[in-house]
């Protein structure tokens, strides 16, 4: 049986937990402090039109006010865990190369939210590389080198009807930062802990110890194996997540969901502009995007030869980043051929063929560069010349691919 006095007492307790006075709560709700006092004393209840705003102000659900809270044993520990919205099949994609942590993380969110429409015979969401390819392009990561361009997150999240609210660690107290994560998960949406240093990015779908420990999957740029984990059955606990220099990304519903066709159109335009770039925008020669990278890379190799260096210092990890970027670009163009009905298929196919040649050149060159360590300066210079020839040919092919790309869009 509903007890208005008990409901008022719960309301008062929740207000105090939030550190609010009756006057402060009244100001948020645009009512008088006397109205709040009457609610908490059990004389009246807020109107239904105010209940939602009241719950938001108190950080609770209506149930927490209306229904009696059971007594909890002192010192009891709880875990709060969100479950995937639909079953997920075992990962069936390629575990290498899969170095882009952001694309992998976004693929995982799609599966977690149950938004993958493709299902296997058992009704489980198909879990492969298709979304990884799409998100690598939508966020612009596939078109750059190394950590070249701050990838636009909301472009990719809009595909899932989500937006991303970013909170910086230094802008919050310890308690506020933890509370932001806890409340977002309580609302049914994951959070992302993005470190400023080269460390794991966490996709958290649960918590323990009132949010001080997050239950999460970890992703890391360059860790192909880690970026292939798409199962939410083996979550790990991260107790010190809020103690580091991180940003907290809270996923929330967006006003509008972008269609795949719209996203592909935008990514095609952005990708073309990035790859056509011939001006360097970073102090590091191999951090950037566009055709200018080929010129920088060749120049660095020539400088190494003139200096008589015994090894090729400007190869790792850039050769692998180069390979994956061109592979994902080719795959994205193939994806667009199916996702955009009115695209110029002839021009698109011309671009795809050129990228196939680039990928083939990389696949021929990588084993040679990785396994054959030059024993002399002469051998190192000979290997550089082979690499320069490959880069020159690759630049020619990419310029031809971009010409077809331009007609396709």
NORVEN-V954350 format. One record per backbone hydrogen bond with DSSP energy under -1.0 kcal/mol. NH is the residue of the N-H (numbers start at 0). CO is the residue of the C=O. E is the energy in kcal/mol with one decimal. If there is no record, write none. Layout:
BEGIN
{{NH	CO	E} {NH	CO	E}}
END
This chain:
BEGIN
{{6	2	-2.1} {7	3	-2.1} {8	4	-1.9} {9	5	-2.2} {10	6	-2.2} {11	7	-2.2} {12	8	-2.3} {13	9	-2.4} {14	10	-2.1} {15	11	-2.3} {16	12	-2.2} {17	13	-1.3} {18	15	-1.5} {19	14	-2.1} {24	20	-2.3} {25	21	-2.3} {26	22	-2.0} {27	23	-1.8} {28	24	-1.9} {30	25	-2.3} {35	31	-1.4} {36	32	-2.3} {37	33	-2.3} {38	34	-1.9} {39	35	-2.4} {40	36	-1.9} {41	38	-1.4} {42	37	-2.2} {43	37	-1.2} {49	46	-1.6} {53	49	-2.5} {54	50	-2.5} {55	51	-2.1} {56	52	-2.2} {57	53	-2.0} {59	54	-2.3} {65	61	-2.6} {66	62	-2.6} {75	72	-2.1} {79	206	-3.3} {81	204	-3.1} {84	111	-2.7} {88	124	-2.3} {91	126	-3.2} {103	99	-1.9} {104	100	-2.8} {105	101	-2.4} {106	102	-1.9} {107	103	-2.0} {108	104	-2.1} {109	105	-2.1} {110	106	-1.8} {111	107	-2.8} {112	108	-2.6} {113	110	-1.3} {114	109	-2.4} {119	123	-2.4} {122	119	-2.2} {124	86	-2.8} {125	117	-2.3} {132	128	-2.4} {133	129	-2.0} {134	130	-3.1} {135	131	-2.1} {136	132	-1.2} {137	133	-2.9} {138	134	-2.1} {139	136	-1.2} {141	135	-2.5} {143	140	-1.5} {144	287	-2.7} {156	152	-2.6} {157	153	-2.0} {158	155	-1.1} {159	156	-2.0} {160	157	-1.3} {161	156	-1.9} {162	251	-2.7} {164	249	-2.6} {166	247	-2.5} {168	245	-1.6} {170	167	-1.4} {171	168	-1.5} {176	172	-2.4} {177	173	-2.1} {178	174	-2.3} {179	175	-2.2} {180	176	-1.5} {181	177	-2.5} {182	178	-2.9} {183	179	-1.8} {184	180	-2.1} {185	181	-2.5} {186	182	-1.4} {187	184	-1.7} {188	183	-1.9} {190	203	-2.0} {191	248	-2.6} {192	201	-2.2} {193	246	-2.9} {195	244	-2.0} {198	196	-1.9} {200	218	-3.3} {201	192	-2.0} {202	216	-2.7} {203	190	-2.7} {204	214	-2.1} {206	79	-2.7} {207	212	-2.6} {208	77	-1.0} {210	207	-1.2} {211	208	-1.8} {212	207	-2.0} {213	237	-1.7} {214	205	-2.7} {215	235	-2.5} {216	202	-1.9} {218	200	-2.4} {221	98	-2.6} {222	219	-2.1} {223	221	-1.1} {226	222	-2.2} {227	224	-1.3} {228	225	-1.4} {235	215	-2.1} {237	213	-2.4} {242	239	-1.5} {245	243	-1.2} {246	193	-2.7} {247	166	-3.1} {248	191	-3.3} {249	164	-3.0} {250	189	-1.5} {251	162	-2.4} {253	160	-2.5} {257	157	-2.3} {262	258	-2.4} {263	259	-2.5} {264	260	-2.3} {265	261	-2.3} {266	262	-2.6} {267	263	-2.5} {268	264	-2.0} {269	265	-2.9} {270	266	-2.9} {271	267	-2.1} {272	268	-2.0} {273	269	-2.5} {274	270	-2.7} {275	271	-1.8} {276	273	-1.2} {286	283	-1.7} {290	274	-1.0} {291	276	-1.6} {292	289	-1.6} {294	290	-1.0} {295	291	-2.4} {296	292	-2.8} {297	293	-2.5} {298	294	-2.1} {299	295	-2.3} {300	296	-2.2} {301	297	-2.3} {302	298	-2.3} {303	299	-2.2} {304	300	-2.0} {305	301	-2.2} {306	302	-1.9} {308	303	-2.0} {318	314	-2.6} {320	316	-2.0} {321	317	-3.0} {322	318	-2.1} {323	319	-2.7} {324	320	-2.5} {325	321	-2.2} {326	322	-2.4} {327	323	-3.0} {328	324	-2.0} {329	325	-2.2} {330	326	-2.3} {331	327	-2.5} {332	328	-2.3} {333	329	-1.9} {334	330	-2.2} {335	331	-2.5} {336	332	-1.4} {337	334	-1.3} {338	334	-2.0} {339	335	-2.3} {342	339	-1.4} {344	342	-1.3} {347	343	-2.4} {348	344	-2.5} {349	345	-1.8} {350	346	-1.8} {351	347	-2.4} {352	348	-2.4} {353	349	-1.4} {354	350	-2.0} {355	351	-2.2} {356	352	-1.7} {357	353	-1.9} {358	354	-2.7} {359	355	-2.2} {360	356	-2.4} {361	357	-2.3} {362	358	-2.5} {363	359	-1.8} {364	360	-2.1} {365	361	-2.9} {368	364	-2.5} {369	365	-2.5} {370	366	-2.5} {371	367	-1.6} {372	370	-1.1} {379	375	-2.1} {380	376	-2.5} {381	377	-2.2} {382	378	-2.1} {383	379	-2.2} {384	380	-2.1} {385	381	-1.7} {386	382	-2.1} {387	383	-3.1} {388	384	-2.2} {389	385	-2.0} {390	386	-2.5} {391	387	-2.7} {392	388	-2.2} {393	389	-2.5} {394	390	-2.4} {395	391	-1.9} {396	392	-2.4} {397	393	-2.7} {398	394	-2.3} {399	395	-2.0} {400	396	-2.5} {401	397	-2.7} {402	398	-1.3} {403	399	-1.6} {404	400	-2.5} {405	401	-2.4} {406	402	-1.3} {407	403	-1.9} {408	404	-1.6}}
END
